[in-house]
Amino acid sequence: MRKKIVAGNWKMNTTYEEGEKLIQEIIEKKSAVKNDVTLIVAPPFTHLCCFAEPLCKAGIGIAAQNCANHEAGAYTGEVSAAMLASIDVQYCIIGHSERREYYGETNEILLEKVKIALKHKLTPIFCIGEKLSEREAGKQFEVVNAQLQSVICQLPAADFEKIILAYEPVWAIGTGKTATSAQAQEVHAYLRKVLKDTFGVAADHTPILYGGSCNPTTAPELFGQPDIDGGLIGGASLKAADFISVANAF
């Protein structure tokens, strides 16, 4: 059985006080979530240190939204994987389309980040996905395959087994559009096949999450697909009731 995972990516939202309130609401509502569903929260960097302890006590994972592609040094404004690990962060989102698009993160940079995160025992949540123009041109498989081959397929088998993958069609992120369950399942099944061709049966155990305007309404049908193991949730993770509803959509 693959893990069922619902991870909330808060992006650049919430002041510390707003975030603290949201965390408390999520913790209070967590008892409604089935024990076989792993909850993960990725708040802004400013919140991580203080939120790690209460989330850990509540059995909720804590993730960073990014990490540096360097171990340490003169990189003003960057946060290293070692720093994150030192405050008990467990997961790190790497390769989100917003990082690729707005900050020019290439597959080469992302491979460095994944390797460094793994070195410091952070579990990468590695994001891939195609843009609208690529989907309309029928190139979605070509695009996600290239993203996999350049990063995940470069890892040794032992490291691959520590990866969580997230498929996020860029055209569905923050737009209110959601891939149909059939569209999402088609890509998830393709991703698992590519991984299986490289890593064998280990790919059967790799969680592949769907991201892209996933919410309490769309989640049940998406999570009912055989190769969709949960979600990387954006806007719906900013309301505790919605986040918990998504977690209960399996």
VEXKE-305217 format. One record per residue: x, y, z of N, C-alpha, C, O in turn; residue in one letter. Coordinates in pm, whole numbers, m for minus. Example, Ala and Ser with C-alpha at 12.3 -4.5 7.8 and 13.67 -1.06 7.14 Angstrom:
<recs>
n.u;n.v;n.w;ca.u;ca.v;ca.w;c.u;c.v;c.w;o.u;o.v;o.w;type
1319;m569;780;1230;m450;780;1320;m330;780;1424;m332;846;a $
1285;m225;708;1367;m106;714;1290;3;787;1341;114;804;s $
</recs>
This chain:
<recs>
n.u;n.v;n.w;ca.u;ca.v;ca.w;c.u;c.v;c.w;o.u;o.v;o.w;type
84;m120;0;0;0;0;87;125;0;179;138;81;m $
57;217;m91;129;344;m92;69;437;12;m48;427;47;r $
153;528;62;107;626;159;3;719;95;15;756;m22;k $
m98;757;172;m193;860;133;m146;990;199;m129;996;320;k $
m125;1091;118;m64;1215;167;m142;1337;121;m179;1347;4;i $
m167;1427;213;m224;1557;178;m132;1664;237;m120;1675;359;v $
m68;1741;149;28;1843;191;m25;1981;154;m68;2003;41;a $
m21;2072;248;m69;2208;225;45;2305;203;128;2325;291;g $
50;2365;84;153;2463;50;92;2603;66;12;2647;m17;n $
131;2672;173;73;2803;201;127;2912;110;67;3019;100;w $
237;2886;43;302;2986;m43;334;3113;39;362;3102;158;k $
329;3231;m21;361;3353;54;233;3413;111;189;3521;72;m $
175;3339;205;50;3380;269;60;3362;420;133;3276;469;n $
m12;3443;491;m27;3450;638;87;3523;707;205;3496;683;t $
49;3616;793;144;3671;890;168;3562;995;102;3458;992;t $
260;3586;1086;285;3485;1188;158;3459;1270;123;3344;1297;y $
89;3566;1308;m32;3551;1390;m141;3474;1314;m208;3388;1372;e $
m158;3505;1186;m257;3433;1105;m220;3286;1090;m306;3198;1096;e $
m92;3262;1071;m45;3125;1058;m63;3046;1185;m101;2929;1182;g $
m35;3108;1298;m50;3042;1428;m195;3001;1451;m223;2891;1500;e $
m288;3088;1415;m430;3057;1428;m469;2941;1338;m543;2852;1379;k $
m420;2943;1215;m453;2838;1119;m397;2703;1166;m464;2600;1154;l $
m275;2703;1218;m215;2579;1268;m299;2521;1381;m324;2401;1385;i $
m340;2606;1473;m421;2557;1585;m553;2498;1537;m598;2397;1590;q $
m614;2561;1437;m739;2509;1383;m719;2373;1316;m802;2283;1330;e $
m608;2359;1243;m579;2231;1178;m555;2122;1281;m604;2010;1267;i $
m478;2155;1385;m450;2058;1491;m580;2014;1560;m599;1896;1589;i $
m667;2110;1587;m794;2079;1654;m882;1988;1570;m956;1906;1624;e $
m875;2003;1437;m962;1926;1348;m898;1795;1302;m964;1714;1236;k $
m773;1774;1335;m700;1658;1283;m763;1525;1325;m752;1426;1253;k $
m827;1522;1439;m885;1396;1488;m990;1341;1392;m1023;1222;1398;s $
m1042;1425;1304;m1142;1380;1208;m1079;1307;1089;m1150;1246;1009;a $
m947;1313;1077;m877;1254;963;m839;1109;995;m794;1080;1106;v $
m857;1020;899;m823;880;919;m674;863;946;m591;939;895;k $
m641;763;1026;m503;742;1068;m409;708;952;m289;729;963;n $
m464;656;841;m376;617;731;m348;732;634;m286;711;529;d $
m392;853;668;m365;971;585;m259;1057;654;m277;1098;768;v $
m149;1083;583;m43;1168;636;m71;1313;599;m86;1346;482;t $
m77;1399;700;m94;1542;678;42;1610;686;123;1578;774;l $
67;1702;595;191;1781;593;152;1927;570;64;1957;490;i $
219;2017;641;194;2160;625;324;2228;587;428;2204;648;v $
318;2315;485;437;2391;440;410;2541;454;369;2606;358;a $
432;2596;573;413;2739;593;535;2817;545;634;2757;504;p $
529;2951;550;646;3031;512;765;3005;606;747;2956;717;p $
885;3039;559;1006;3018;638;997;3081;777;1046;3025;875;f $
933;3198;786;927;3271;913;851;3195;1021;865;3225;1139;t $
770;3098;981;685;3026;1077;745;2892;1119;702;2834;1219;h $
841;2842;1045;883;2703;1060;934;2670;1201;893;2569;1259;l $
1020;2753;1254;1085;2722;1381;983;2704;1493;993;2610;1572;c $
885;2793;1500;788;2787;1610;678;2685;1586;616;2638;1681;c $
652;2651;1461;543;2558;1432;586;2412;1437;502;2322;1448;f $
716;2386;1429;765;2249;1421;721;2166;1541;674;2053;1524;a $
737;2219;1660;706;2140;1780;558;2106;1792;525;1989;1810;e $
465;2204;1784;324;2168;1795;275;2075;1684;191;1988;1709;p $
327;2092;1563;287;2003;1454;337;1862;1478;265;1765;1455;l $
461;1850;1524;518;1718;1553;436;1648;1661;404;1529;1647;c $
401;1719;1767;323;1660;1875;186;1614;1826;129;1517;1878;k $
133;1685;1726;1;1651;1672;8;1543;1564;m95;1500;1512;a $
129;1499;1531;144;1397;1427;127;1451;1287;86;1378;1196;g $
157;1579;1268;148;1643;1137;289;1676;1089;368;1733;1165;i $
322;1643;966;453;1671;911;470;1818;879;373;1888;851;g $
594;1865;883;621;2005;849;721;2010;735;822;1941;735;i $
690;2095;637;772;2105;516;815;2249;494;744;2343;529;a $
932;2265;434;974;2394;382;927;2404;237;909;2303;170;a $
908;2526;190;863;2546;53;978;2549;m47;955;2554;m168;q $
1102;2546;4;1218;2558;m83;1342;2536;2;1335;2541;125;n $
1455;2512;m62;1584;2515;7;1690;2557;m94;1666;2555;m215;c $
1806;2594;m44;1914;2639;m131;1979;2522;m203;1971;2407;m158;a $
2043;2551;m316;2119;2448;m387;2267;2454;m349;2352;2407;m424;n $
2295;2512;m233;2431;2515;m178;2424;2471;m31;2321;2488;34;h $
2532;2416;18;2537;2370;156;2542;2488;254;2473;2487;356;e $
2623;2590;222;2642;2706;310;2725;2808;234;2776;2779;126;a $
2739;2928;291;2827;3025;230;2764;3160;207;2663;3194;268;g $
2826;3238;118;2784;3376;93;2671;3379;m9;2689;3419;m124;a $
2554;3337;37;2434;3333;m50;2322;3405;24;2230;3343;78;y $
2330;3537;23;2238;3620;100;2092;3587;69;2052;3581;m47;t $
2016;3567;175;1873;3542;160;1835;3397;142;1716;3364;142;g $
1933;3309;127;1903;3167;106;1893;3092;240;1946;3136;342;e $
1824;2980;236;1808;2894;354;1853;2754;316;1803;2697;219;v $
1948;2699;390;2005;2570;354;1925;2453;410;1848;2468;504;s $
1946;2337;349;1882;2215;397;1927;2182;538;1848;2134;619;a $
2053;2209;569;2105;2183;704;2033;2270;807;2001;2223;916;a $
2007;2395;773;1933;2484;863;1793;2430;890;1745;2429;1003;m $
1727;2384;783;1592;2332;796;1591;2206;882;1505;2190;969;l $
1685;2117;858;1692;1994;936;1718;2023;1082;1671;1949;1169;a $
1792;2129;1111;1828;2161;1249;1709;2206;1333;1715;2204;1456;s $
1599;2246;1266;1478;2285;1340;1366;2182;1318;1248;2213;1334;i $
1405;2061;1282;1313;1946;1272;1214;1954;1158;1108;1892;1164;d $
1248;2029;1052;1169;2022;929;1193;1885;867;1306;1836;866;v $
1088;1822;816;1097;1684;767;1093;1674;615;1149;1581;557;q $
1026;1768;550;1002;1762;406;1044;1895;342;1056;1996;411;y $
1067;1893;211;1098;2015;139;1037;2008;m1;1063;1914;m76;c $
958;2108;m36;902;2118;m171;1013;2168;m264;1074;2271;m237;i $
1039;2095;m371;1144;2131;m465;1088;2124;m608;1021;2028;m645;i $
1117;2226;m686;1078;2224;m827;939;2276;m856;887;2254;m966;g $
877;2344;m761;743;2398;m788;748;2489;m910;848;2558;m932;h $
643;2489;m988;643;2564;m1114;666;2713;m1092;721;2780;m1180;s $
625;2765;m978;647;2907;m950;795;2935;m929;844;3042;m966;e $
868;2841;m870;1013;2855;m857;1081;2844;m993;1175;2917;m1024;r $
1033;2751;m1074;1091;2735;m1208;1068;2861;m1292;1160;2910;m1358;r $
945;2912;m1288;908;3023;m1376;961;3158;m1328;1020;3233;m1405;e $
940;3189;m1199;972;3322;m1149;1118;3337;m1107;1172;3449;m1107;y $
1184;3227;m1073;1320;3236;m1020;1422;3159;m1105;1536;3140;m1065;y $
1379;3115;m1221;1470;3057;m1318;1537;2929;m1274;1650;2900;m1315;g $
1470;2851;m1190;1531;2727;m1143;1528;2621;m1253;1422;2582;m1302;e $
1646;2576;m1291;1661;2477;m1397;1663;2337;m1338;1673;2320;m1217;t $
1653;2238;m1424;1662;2100;m1377;1797;2072;m1311;1804;1993;m1217;n $
1903;2137;m1359;2035;2118;m1299;2036;2170;m1155;2090;2105;m1066;e $
1977;2286;m1133;1968;2343;m998;1882;2253;m909;1915;2229;m793;i $
1773;2205;m965;1681;2123;m886;1743;1990;m847;1716;1940;m738;l $
1825;1932;m933;1895;1809;m898;1989;1834;m779;1998;1751;m689;l $
2058;1947;m780;2145;1982;m668;2064;1994;m539;2106;1946;m434;e $
1947;2059;m548;1863;2076;m429;1815;1942;m375;1818;1919;m255;k $
1771;1855;m465;1722;1724;m422;1833;1646;m351;1810;1587;m246;v $
1953;1646;m408;2064;1573;m349;2100;1628;m211;2124;1552;m118;k $
2103;1760;m198;2137;1822;m70;2027;1795;33;2057;1766;149;i $
1902;1805;m8;1791;1777;84;1802;1634;136;1789;1611;257;a $
1825;1539;47;1837;1400;88;1956;1379;181;1947;1303;277;l $
2066;1447;154;2185;1435;239;2152;1473;383;2207;1415;477;k $
2061;1570;400;2025;1616;534;1894;1554;584;1830;1604;676;h $
1859;1443;520;1745;1361;564;1611;1434;556;1519;1406;633;k $
1601;1528;461;1473;1589;427;1410;1508;314;1481;1466;222;l $
1282;1486;319;1212;1416;211;1168;1517;106;1084;1602;134;t $
1224;1510;m15;1181;1604;m119;1039;1572;m167;1004;1456;m190;p $
959;1676;m183;833;1667;m254;861;1734;m389;855;1856;m401;i $
892;1652;m488;943;1705;m615;829;1728;m713;752;1636;m743;f $
819;1851;m763;706;1892;m847;743;1892;m995;852;1934;m1034;c $
650;1844;m1076;666;1849;m1222;530;1883;m1283;426;1869;m1218;i $
531;1928;m1407;406;1958;m1474;426;2043;m1597;529;2109;m1613;g $
326;2040;m1684;335;2110;m1812;255;2240;m1811;160;2256;m1734;e $
297;2334;m1898;224;2459;m1915;105;2437;m2009;95;2334;m2075;k $
15;2536;m2015;m104;2524;m2099;m67;2506;m2245;m127;2423;m2314;l $
31;2582;m2293;71;2571;m2435;125;2432;m2465;104;2379;m2574;s $
193;2373;m2369;249;2239;m2387;138;2134;m2385;142;2037;m2461;e $
40;2154;m2299;m77;2063;m2296;m154;2071;m2427;m191;1969;m2484;r $
m177;2192;m2474;m254;2210;m2598;m180;2154;m2719;m243;2117;m2818;e $
m47;2149;m2711;33;2094;m2820;51;1943;m2807;119;1880;m2889;a $
m11;1885;m2704;0;1741;m2681;137;1696;m2634;176;1581;m2655;g $
211;1788;m2569;347;1757;m2527;360;1729;m2377;470;1726;m2324;k $
245;1707;m2309;252;1691;m2165;341;1574;m2122;413;1585;m2023;q $
336;1463;m2194;417;1347;m2156;565;1374;m2181;651;1336;m2102;f $
592;1440;m2292;730;1474;m2326;791;1565;m2219;906;1549;m2180;e $
712;1662;m2174;760;1760;m2075;787;1694;m1940;895;1710;m1884;v $
690;1619;m1889;709;1560;m1756;817;1451;m1760;887;1431;m1661;v $
829;1382;m1871;935;1282;m1883;1072;1349;m1875;1161;1299;m1807;n $
1088;1461;m1945;1216;1532;m1942;1249;1581;m1801;1364;1576;m1758;a $
1147;1627;m1729;1169;1673;m1592;1210;1558;m1501;1297;1574;m1415;q $
1149;1443;m1520;1187;1325;m1441;1327;1278;m1476;1408;1253;m1387;l $
1354;1265;m1605;1483;1212;m1649;1599;1298;m1602;1707;1247;m1571;q $
1578;1430;m1597;1686;1522;m1563;1716;1527;m1413;1824;1571;m1372;s $
1621;1484;m1332;1639;1496;m1187;1621;1361;m1117;1719;1300;m1074;v $
1498;1316;m1107;1470;1197;m1026;1540;1073;m1081;1593;993;m1003;i $
1542;1056;m1210;1604;937;m1270;1756;940;m1262;1822;842;m1299;c $
1812;1050;m1216;1957;1059;m1195;1998;1010;m1056;2117;1000;m1026;q $
1901;980;m972;1931;941;m834;1960;792;m825;1908;714;m906;l $
2041;751;m728;2056;608;m703;1925;551;m648;1844;625;m592;p $
1906;423;m664;1779;359;m624;1746;384;m478;1629;406;m444;a $
1846;381;m391;1821;399;m247;1765;538;m218;1683;553;m127;a $
1808;639;m293;1755;774;m273;1618;791;m337;1532;862;m284;d $
1597;726;m450;1467;735;m516;1355;691;m423;1246;748;m426;f $
1380;592;m341;1277;539;m253;1235;638;m145;1138;614;m73;e $
1307;749;m132;1275;850;m30;1199;969;m88;1171;1066;m18;k $
1165;961;m216;1104;1074;m288;952;1069;m284;892;962;m292;i $
889;1187;m272;747;1204;m300;738;1288;m427;806;1390;m439;i $
655;1247;m521;641;1319;m647;507;1393;m647;408;1344;m593;l $
505;1510;m707;380;1586;m719;363;1631;m863;447;1704;m916;a $
253;1588;m926;221;1634;m1062;130;1753;m1051;18;1744;m999;y $
178;1867;m1101;101;1990;m1098;96;2051;m1238;189;2120;m1279;e $
m12;2026;m1311;m25;2093;m1440;m27;2244;m1418;m114;2296;m1349;p $
69;2314;m1476;87;2456;m1448;m38;2534;m1481;m69;2633;m1414;v $
m111;2492;m1583;m231;2562;m1625;m345;2550;m1523;m448;2617;m1536;w $
m328;2466;m1422;m433;2449;m1322;m394;2504;m1185;m470;2490;m1090;a $
m276;2566;m1174;m231;2616;m1045;m278;2759;m1024;m237;2850;m1097;i $
m363;2779;m925;m411;2912;m892;m506;2971;m993;m540;3089;m985;g $
m551;2891;m1088;m638;2942;m1194;m784;2907;m1170;m874;2961;m1235;t $
m808;2815;m1076;m943;2765;m1057;m974;2649;m1149;m1074;2579;m1129;g $
m889;2627;m1250;m906;2512;m1339;m845;2390;m1274;m742;2399;m1207;k $
m907;2277;m1293;m854;2152;m1241;m853;2050;m1353;m949;2041;m1430;t $
m746;1975;m1362;m746;1865;m1459;m859;1770;m1423;m885;1748;m1305;a $
m925;1713;m1522;m1026;1612;m1492;m955;1493;m1427;m834;1476;m1441;t $
m1032;1412;m1358;m972;1295;m1293;m907;1205;m1397;m804;1143;m1371;s $
m968;1196;m1517;m912;1113;m1623;m780;1171;m1673;m685;1096;m1696;a $
m773;1305;m1691;m649;1368;m1736;m537;1348;m1633;m424;1316;m1668;q $
m572;1367;m1506;m472;1352;m1400;m425;1208;m1390;m305;1183;m1382;a $
m518;1114;m1391;m482;973;m1381;m393;930;m1498;m299;853;m1480;q $
m423;980;m1617;m345;944;m1735;m198;982;m1716;m108;904;m1748;e $
m174;1103;m1664;m36;1147;m1644;29;1072;m1528;145;1032;m1536;v $
m46;1053;m1420;9;980;m1304;50;839;m1344;156;791;m1304;h $
m33;773;m1422;0;637;m1467;125;639;m1555;209;550;m1546;a $
136;741;m1640;254;754;m1725;380;774;m1640;483;713;m1665;y $
369;861;m1540;484;888;m1452;529;761;m1382;648;733;m1372;l $
433;684;m1334;469;560;m1264;538;462;m1359;629;389;m1319;r $
492;460;m1484;556;371;m1583;701;413;m1609;790;329;m1616;k $
722;545;m1625;858;594;m1648;948;557;m1530;1061;512;m1549;v $
896;577;m1409;975;545;m1290;1001;396;m1280;1109;353;m1237;l $
903;317;m1319;919;171;m1312;1023;125;m1413;1098;31;m1385;k $
1028;188;m1528;1129;153;m1628;1270;177;m1576;1365;108;m1615;d $
1285;275;m1486;1417;309;m1432;1447;236;m1302;1557;185;m1282;t $
1347;231;m1212;1373;183;m1076;1303;51;m1043;1318;m1;m932;f $
1226;m3;m1137;1161;m131;m1112;1044;m120;m1016;974;m18;m1013;g $
1023;m225;m937;903;m234;m852;898;m125;m745;791;m100;m690;v $
1011;m61;m715;1010;47;m616;912;158;m655;857;226;m568;a $
890;175;m786;799;279;m834;655;252;m791;574;344;m783;a $
623;126;m762;488;92;m717;460;150;m580;344;163;m540;d $
565;185;m506;549;235;m369;568;386;m359;557;443;m251;h $
597;451;m472;622;596;m471;492;674;m468;410;660;m559;t $
470;757;m366;349;841;m366;358;948;m474;458;1019;m485;p $
254;958;m554;245;1064;m655;121;1147;m623;9;1098;m632;i $
143;1272;m587;34;1361;m547;m12;1444;m667;64;1467;m761;l $
m138;1487;m662;m188;1579;m763;m199;1718;m701;m247;1734;m589;y $
m154;1817;m775;m171;1955;m734;m228;2036;m849;m204;2004;m965;g $
m301;2138;m818;m358;2223;m923;m504;2252;m896;m592;2190;m956;g $
m530;2346;m805;m668;2385;m769;m748;2267;m716;m868;2257;m740;s $
m682;2178;m645;m751;2067;m580;m821;2120;m456;m760;2189;m375;c $
m949;2088;m440;m1029;2141;m329;m1128;2035;m281;m1133;1926;m338;n $
m1207;2064;m177;m1298;1962;m124;m1397;1907;m227;m1444;1794;m214;p $
m1430;1985;m330;m1524;1940;m432;m1459;1844;m531;m1519;1743;m569;t $
m1337;1875;m574;m1271;1795;m677;m1191;1678;m620;m1164;1581;m691;t $
m1152;1687;m493;m1061;1586;m436;m1116;1443;m436;m1041;1352;m469;a $
m1244;1419;m402;m1290;1279;m395;m1271;1203;m526;m1226;1088;m524;p $
m1306;1263;m638;m1292;1193;m765;m1145;1177;m802;m1105;1073;m855;e $
m1063;1279;m775;m921;1270;m804;m855;1160;m721;m779;1078;m773;l $
m883;1160;m592;m819;1064;m502;m871;922;m522;m814;826;m471;f $
m979;909;m597;m1033;777;m626;m961;707;m741;m989;591;m770;g $
m870;778;m806;m797;720;m919;m684;631;m870;m624;660;m766;q $
m653;524;m940;m558;424;m890;m415;472;m872;m341;416;m791;p $
m374;576;m946;m235;621;m936;m221;757;m869;m113;815;m870;d $
m329;809;m812;m324;938;m742;m329;909;m592;m426;854;m541;i $
m222;948;m522;m205;910;m382;m228;1025;m285;m192;1015;m168;d $
m287;1132;m334;m314;1246;m247;m293;1376;m321;m294;1379;m444;g $
m274;1483;m246;m265;1613;m311;m164;1706;m248;m137;1699;m128;g $
m109;1795;m331;m32;1910;m285;m126;2028;m302;m153;2073;m414;l $
m175;2077;m191;m289;2169;m190;m243;2312;m169;m165;2340;m78;i $
m290;2403;m254;m256;2544;m242;m362;2620;m165;m364;2617;m42;g $
m449;2690;m237;m548;2778;m175;m634;2711;m70;m664;2771;33;g $
m675;2587;m94;m763;2517;0;m693;2483;131;m760;2446;228;a $
m561;2494;136;m490;2465;261;m488;2585;354;m443;2574;468;s $
m538;2699;307;m539;2820;389;m665;2833;474;m681;2928;550;l $
m754;2735;460;m873;2727;547;m873;2588;608;m875;2487;537;k $
m870;2582;740;m857;2454;808;m968;2357;769;m941;2239;746;a $
m1091;2404;761;m1202;2316;728;m1186;2257;588;m1214;2139;567;a $
m1142;2338;493;m1122;2289;357;m1007;2189;351;m1017;2086;284;d $
m899;2220;420;m782;2131;421;m818;1994;478;m779;1890;423;f $
m891;1994;588;m933;1868;649;m1033;1794;560;m1029;1671;551;i $
m1121;1867;494;m1215;1804;401;m1141;1736;287;m1180;1626;247;s $
m1037;1798;234;m956;1735;130;m891;1608;183;m886;1507;113;v $
m841;1614;306;m777;1497;366;m874;1381;385;m834;1265;387;a $
m1000;1413;398;m1103;1310;417;m1165;1265;286;m1266;1194;285;n $
m1105;1305;174;m1165;1275;44;m1128;1139;m12;m1179;1099;m117;a $
m1040;1065;57;m1001;932;7;m1119;835;19;m1106;718;m17;f $
</recs>
